């Protein structure tokens, strides 16, 4: 039986009929009970109707719009009115969900005109088509809430435009070798990690630029040899290096003239108990650690769990002996936390405070790690855990985080995403 | 302004067919309008043989339309005649007295803008029909038909008016900006222009 919930499917690309055929209509109607309305191009109207998936089919005559737009007699104004008349009745409706299954530019721009809970994009999985939230919609929401980050924008936007060949990124992550050092030199103390790009070809390079923008690219030639040696990167084999080889430098440097801080103390982590480090974790995670975590989040969210795992492993490369297992565990715990948090949010009539308070007492490191990740989204925020009373600050921070997840959750609608990490977004 | 009674009247030709008279001028022959229509259609035989789509300016009382339709049916499988008539009253009279046996589509609008707002007319024009003028009708509403024939597409955004007052105000505020510039405007209304741009350039 139909209820008054209405869903709009924007199906304007030439491949729309094939996309609809790939959908499991029964599953779709079961998952989204209500009236399914399609917006289709006029020449595909009959084909879409014949598939018997939609309760209503509206058409927009793209061929006419294009022909009249370029006609010296009719022109843009006539053409625009035809588009307006076709779309305006649908714009005035309230849609429970807007499906943008192809994710093409035309569909995405048209979908942005409609008001609804969320825009759904397509994600092909094995032989069927699943739906997930549109990356572009997420990017726009993040931007709207001041949660924007260059990495997120780039990654989501490129994903929306299908411009990422993710397999090349995966290859890159597998191929990389790393050099690392932590040292005090003169007035600077720093930790520096290099990731070699020597095996990448020009095509790979174009695809991994969005990762490269997080770091500094340095060519491996004589001009950089001395500098890198000074920073303690002595493990590079210069006999095999050539100017075409490049190093991604991930460097965090602090001024040693500052009074010793927790960061300084915790930087020297050798021989320390992980539990001891737990309370200071927000301070010892430099921004780029959490950038990898963000990347992991995003890759998983975008439906690439293997790649997300590879990205997580990049964190572990920073220091395998001590920091890595701890951070890796924390990433896993973070997933667990996000799950609990969202389950709490879903449960109506219960307050989340006790749940969060319990979690806080059991997993302080995880929460601070979340904060660190969020800090990397908003670099202007000051690090937490400076004093004892920071516990209160963290709790306040969690309230903000709670709202953040809640808004994300609401905006991205309520069905269960396909991966654990997607739950957090 | 003409009152309906003296602006448009009907008279009987010697062959007993009805002939509309606009401001005292008959739109067809007062001797034998059917014979006149046959000659009219034969004069356009070459055009009618070449093109299946015919745009006729001037309905008169439809005699010439019927004759042209006969030729079109012989020459083309899916020929179509669209008639533009300036006088809506004449169309009503014609519908009352004559049978539309030729299945021509007759469109009458108060203004040229209204005419170009009709999607069916625009669609038909995009088929590049041959334009045939019924001279007597044309003379009876010369300025109407001339502005129809001399219209050129507007290149101003201010002509992107629609049914929403807020939209119209925003369009007015854009001044002389081009479509390409205006679609980057921060206003949420610009989403319409972006969508239009994608429609226009979609493959």
Interface residues (C-beta under 8 A of the other chain):
Chain A: X12 X14 X60 X61 X62 X64 X65 X66 X67 X68 X69 X70 X71 X72 X73 X74 X75 X76 X77 X78 X79 X80 X81 X82 X83 X84 X87 X88 X105 X106 X109 X110 X112 X113
Chain B: X116 X117 X119 X122 X123 X125 X126 X151 X152 X153 X154 X155 X156 X159 X160 X162 X163 X164 X179 X191 X192 X194 X195 X196 X197 X198 X199 X200 X202 X203
